[in-house]
Amino acid sequence: MSGDTKKQQKVYTAREVATLLAIQNTTVRKYSQLLEKAGYHIHKNELGHRGFFDKDVIVLRKIRELIKHPDMSLDQAINAVISTVGEDDVSDRDTEELVTYQGTQQYEQLLKQFEDFKEEQMKFNQELLKQIQQRDEYISKRLENRDRELLDAVKGIQETQKLIAASEEKKKKWWEFWK
């Protein structure tokens, strides 16, 4: 491609790269620091913020893919990627299409995951609400039964007290009768 197109190439922020690669911002920063330590150049503005070109995104994606292998450490992955990456290894056109395609694909996957999660959450919430309503009904019935039994017990005590009072009254009258 021409040099003019290279100058107009999109520069991604760390947050955009994290979204494209489905990793955390801190992971992008960590990988970038390790790449820079190994001699790889990542563009920084006057404030020290990193700007990632398409080739940088692909390098980070390769690292991410390599460390998925159980025998590959992060340092080994970085060294492997740096040894294979040159300035002109991947054409701008290929990277732009790859990033756009995979970015769109990841966005669609994230959107589907979000929709699936939302649906699962709604089902969970409905089930939880159903359980809460059942528990409330159970508690209400138990409270009604308890209240009824308590009132019956109080009435029984009052009736017993009346009977005791009445029998004491009869005792007094009976003893007074014989006096």
ROROTOR-439670 format. One record per residue (C-alpha): x, y, z; residue in three letters. Coordinates in nm, 4 decimals. Example, Ala and Ser with C-alpha at 12.3 -4.5 7.8 and 13.67 -1.06 7.14 Angstrom:
% residues 2
<<1.2300; -0.4500; 0.7800>; 'ALA'>
<<1.3670; -0.1060; 0.7140>; 'SER'>
***
This chain:
% residues 179
<<0.0000; 0.0000; 0.0000>; 'MET'>
<<0.1115; 0.3586; -0.0401>; 'SER'>
<<0.2801; 0.5609; 0.2340>; 'GLY'>
<<-0.0209; 0.7985; 0.2465>; 'ASP'>
<<-0.2486; 0.5172; 0.3557>; 'THR'>
<<-0.0058; 0.4203; 0.6317>; 'LYS'>
<<-0.0171; 0.7745; 0.7695>; 'LYS'>
<<-0.3988; 0.7617; 0.7809>; 'GLN'>
<<-0.4046; 0.4277; 0.9594>; 'GLN'>
<<-0.6294; 0.4155; 1.2655>; 'LYS'>
<<-0.4642; 0.4370; 1.6046>; 'VAL'>
<<-0.6385; 0.2406; 1.8791>; 'TYR'>
<<-0.6404; 0.3258; 2.2478>; 'THR'>
<<-0.5600; 0.0622; 2.5081>; 'ALA'>
<<-0.9301; 0.0403; 2.5921>; 'ARG'>
<<-1.0221; -0.0217; 2.2277>; 'GLU'>
<<-0.7533; -0.2891; 2.1984>; 'VAL'>
<<-0.8791; -0.4533; 2.5173>; 'ALA'>
<<-1.2298; -0.4632; 2.3684>; 'THR'>
<<-1.1062; -0.5981; 2.0356>; 'LEU'>
<<-0.9086; -0.8753; 2.2034>; 'LEU'>
<<-1.1619; -0.9415; 2.4808>; 'ALA'>
<<-0.9019; -0.8864; 2.7536>; 'ILE'>
<<-0.8644; -0.6403; 3.0385>; 'GLN'>
<<-0.7061; -0.2961; 3.0029>; 'ASN'>
<<-0.4429; -0.3985; 3.2560>; 'THR'>
<<-0.3525; -0.7007; 3.0414>; 'THR'>
<<-0.2966; -0.4749; 2.7391>; 'VAL'>
<<-0.0725; -0.2546; 2.9532>; 'ARG'>
<<0.1197; -0.5546; 3.0883>; 'LYS'>
<<0.1762; -0.7056; 2.7427>; 'TYR'>
<<0.2787; -0.3653; 2.6057>; 'SER'>
<<0.5325; -0.3095; 2.8816>; 'GLN'>
<<0.6821; -0.6538; 2.8283>; 'LEU'>
<<0.6960; -0.5975; 2.4504>; 'LEU'>
<<0.8695; -0.2622; 2.5012>; 'GLU'>
<<1.1115; -0.4210; 2.7463>; 'LYS'>
<<1.1934; -0.6804; 2.4782>; 'ALA'>
<<1.2641; -0.4036; 2.2263>; 'GLY'>
<<0.9329; -0.3745; 2.0432>; 'TYR'>
<<0.8271; -0.0162; 1.9765>; 'HIS'>
<<0.4736; 0.0951; 2.0614>; 'ILE'>
<<0.3841; 0.4530; 1.9775>; 'HIS'>
<<0.3314; 0.6925; 2.2704>; 'LYS'>
<<0.1964; 1.0468; 2.2559>; 'ASN'>
<<0.3446; 1.3429; 2.4392>; 'GLU'>
<<0.1539; 1.2448; 2.7547>; 'LEU'>
<<0.2951; 0.8917; 2.7459>; 'GLY'>
<<-0.0307; 0.7258; 2.6410>; 'HIS'>
<<0.0149; 0.4326; 2.4081>; 'ARG'>
<<-0.1396; 0.4297; 2.0635>; 'GLY'>
<<-0.1777; 0.0935; 1.8942>; 'PHE'>
<<-0.1632; 0.0469; 1.5173>; 'PHE'>
<<-0.3127; -0.2536; 1.3397>; 'ASP'>
<<0.0204; -0.4373; 1.3490>; 'LYS'>
<<0.0382; -0.3859; 1.7267>; 'ASP'>
<<-0.3098; -0.5291; 1.7713>; 'VAL'>
<<-0.2086; -0.8370; 1.5728>; 'ILE'>
<<0.1076; -0.8776; 1.7806>; 'VAL'>
<<-0.0987; -0.8620; 2.1001>; 'LEU'>
<<-0.3504; -1.1098; 1.9542>; 'ARG'>
<<-0.0661; -1.3519; 1.8685>; 'LYS'>
<<0.0666; -1.3274; 2.2229>; 'ILE'>
<<-0.2805; -1.3962; 2.3596>; 'ARG'>
<<-0.3137; -1.7020; 2.1359>; 'GLU'>
<<0.0320; -1.8363; 2.2229>; 'LEU'>
<<-0.0113; -1.8182; 2.5995>; 'ILE'>
<<-0.3203; -2.0343; 2.5728>; 'LYS'>
<<-0.0872; -2.3287; 2.5159>; 'HIS'>
<<-0.0027; -2.4946; 2.8482>; 'PRO'>
<<0.3709; -2.5181; 2.7762>; 'ASP'>
<<0.4097; -2.1505; 2.6758>; 'MET'>
<<0.4953; -1.8830; 2.9315>; 'SER'>
<<0.4219; -1.5159; 2.8709>; 'LEU'>
<<0.7920; -1.4337; 2.8264>; 'ASP'>
<<0.8319; -1.7164; 2.5748>; 'GLN'>
<<0.5251; -1.5966; 2.3837>; 'ALA'>
<<0.6600; -1.2402; 2.3698>; 'ILE'>
<<0.9999; -1.3568; 2.2467>; 'ASN'>
<<0.8391; -1.5840; 1.9868>; 'ALA'>
<<0.6186; -1.3051; 1.8514>; 'VAL'>
<<0.9013; -1.0503; 1.8422>; 'ILE'>
<<1.1259; -1.2924; 1.6554>; 'SER'>
<<0.8633; -1.3410; 1.3832>; 'THR'>
<<0.7257; -0.9877; 1.3517>; 'VAL'>
<<0.8850; -0.7358; 1.1222>; 'GLY'>
<<0.7642; -0.3978; 1.0032>; 'GLU'>
<<0.6254; -0.5370; 0.6790>; 'ASP'>
<<0.5188; -0.8881; 0.7900>; 'ASP'>
<<0.1467; -0.8208; 0.7465>; 'VAL'>
<<0.0069; -0.5777; 0.4946>; 'SER'>
<<-0.2079; -0.2893; 0.6191>; 'ASP'>
<<-0.5029; -0.4127; 0.4160>; 'ARG'>
<<-0.4919; -0.7595; 0.5696>; 'ASP'>
<<-0.4652; -0.6235; 0.9215>; 'THR'>
<<-0.7434; -0.3729; 0.8780>; 'GLU'>
<<-0.9737; -0.6424; 0.7419>; 'GLU'>
<<-0.8725; -0.8842; 1.0172>; 'LEU'>
<<-0.9211; -0.6293; 1.2952>; 'VAL'>
<<-1.2506; -0.5069; 1.1504>; 'THR'>
<<-1.3801; -0.8597; 1.0910>; 'TYR'>
<<-1.2679; -0.9928; 1.4282>; 'GLN'>
<<-1.3783; -0.6732; 1.6041>; 'GLY'>
<<-1.7231; -0.7081; 1.4502>; 'THR'>
<<-1.7275; -1.0788; 1.5249>; 'GLN'>
<<-1.6248; -1.0173; 1.8856>; 'GLN'>
<<-1.8834; -0.7431; 1.9192>; 'TYR'>
<<-2.1518; -0.9812; 1.7920>; 'GLU'>
<<-2.0290; -1.2538; 2.0276>; 'GLN'>
<<-2.0296; -1.0121; 2.3197>; 'LEU'>
<<-2.3755; -0.8922; 2.2244>; 'LEU'>
<<-2.5028; -1.2509; 2.2042>; 'LYS'>
<<-2.3378; -1.3362; 2.5363>; 'GLN'>
<<-2.4968; -1.0288; 2.6896>; 'PHE'>
<<-2.8404; -1.1221; 2.5519>; 'GLU'>
<<-2.7973; -1.4808; 2.6758>; 'ASP'>
<<-2.6874; -1.3538; 3.0152>; 'PHE'>
<<-2.9805; -1.1128; 3.0279>; 'LYS'>
<<-3.2227; -1.3938; 2.9429>; 'GLU'>
<<-3.0692; -1.6238; 3.2058>; 'GLU'>
<<-3.0826; -1.3420; 3.4594>; 'GLN'>
<<-3.4509; -1.2790; 3.3833>; 'MET'>
<<-3.5290; -1.6509; 3.4276>; 'LYS'>
<<-3.3326; -1.6538; 3.7506>; 'PHE'>
<<-3.5122; -1.3416; 3.8743>; 'ASN'>
<<-3.8521; -1.4918; 3.7893>; 'GLN'>
<<-3.7660; -1.8142; 3.9709>; 'GLU'>
<<-3.6377; -1.6170; 4.2681>; 'LEU'>
<<-3.9543; -1.4067; 4.2737>; 'LEU'>
<<-4.1648; -1.7241; 4.2609>; 'LYS'>
<<-3.9692; -1.8710; 4.5526>; 'GLN'>
<<-4.0060; -1.5478; 4.7508>; 'ILE'>
<<-4.3823; -1.5447; 4.6911>; 'GLN'>
<<-4.4094; -1.9096; 4.7985>; 'GLN'>
<<-4.2064; -1.8364; 5.1102>; 'ARG'>
<<-4.4235; -1.5317; 5.1876>; 'ASP'>
<<-4.7388; -1.7442; 5.1557>; 'GLU'>
<<-4.5881; -2.0108; 5.3786>; 'TYR'>
<<-4.4853; -1.7525; 5.6389>; 'ILE'>
<<-4.8285; -1.5855; 5.6272>; 'SER'>
<<-5.0049; -1.9207; 5.6818>; 'LYS'>
<<-4.7700; -2.0104; 5.9656>; 'ARG'>
<<-4.8277; -1.6708; 6.1297>; 'LEU'>
<<-5.2059; -1.7057; 6.0952>; 'GLU'>
<<-5.1923; -2.0537; 6.2516>; 'ASN'>
<<-4.9672; -1.9285; 6.5304>; 'ARG'>
<<-5.1956; -1.6318; 6.5988>; 'ASP'>
<<-5.5042; -1.8563; 6.6016>; 'ARG'>
<<-5.3358; -2.1042; 6.8379>; 'GLU'>
<<-5.2173; -1.8196; 7.0612>; 'LEU'>
<<-5.5674; -1.6702; 7.0789>; 'LEU'>
<<-5.7130; -2.0138; 7.1550>; 'ASP'>
<<-5.4556; -2.0587; 7.4325>; 'ALA'>
<<-5.5338; -1.7130; 7.5770>; 'VAL'>
<<-5.9085; -1.7885; 7.5659>; 'LYS'>
<<-5.8434; -2.1220; 7.7371>; 'GLY'>
<<-5.6410; -1.9509; 8.0100>; 'ILE'>
<<-5.9139; -1.6900; 8.0587>; 'GLN'>
<<-6.1823; -1.9601; 8.0818>; 'GLU'>
<<-5.9688; -2.1538; 8.3304>; 'THR'>
<<-5.9201; -1.8382; 8.5363>; 'GLN'>
<<-6.2975; -1.7774; 8.5363>; 'LYS'>
<<-6.3606; -2.1346; 8.6449>; 'LEU'>
<<-6.1020; -2.1041; 8.9223>; 'ILE'>
<<-6.2522; -1.7749; 9.0351>; 'ALA'>
<<-6.6023; -1.9222; 9.0268>; 'ALA'>
<<-6.4968; -2.2313; 9.2258>; 'SER'>
<<-6.3239; -2.0141; 9.4863>; 'GLU'>
<<-6.6380; -1.8095; 9.5104>; 'GLU'>
<<-6.8401; -2.1264; 9.5659>; 'LYS'>
<<-6.5906; -2.2428; 9.8312>; 'LYS'>
<<-6.6294; -1.9142; 10.0172>; 'LYS'>
<<-7.0048; -1.9355; 10.0026>; 'LYS'>
<<-7.0049; -2.3019; 10.1096>; 'TRP'>
<<-6.7786; -2.2335; 10.4091>; 'TRP'>
<<-6.9807; -1.9336; 10.5012>; 'GLU'>
<<-7.2925; -2.1436; 10.4885>; 'PHE'>
<<-7.1666; -2.3725; 10.7671>; 'TRP'>
<<-7.0536; -2.0980; 10.9916>; 'LYS'>
***
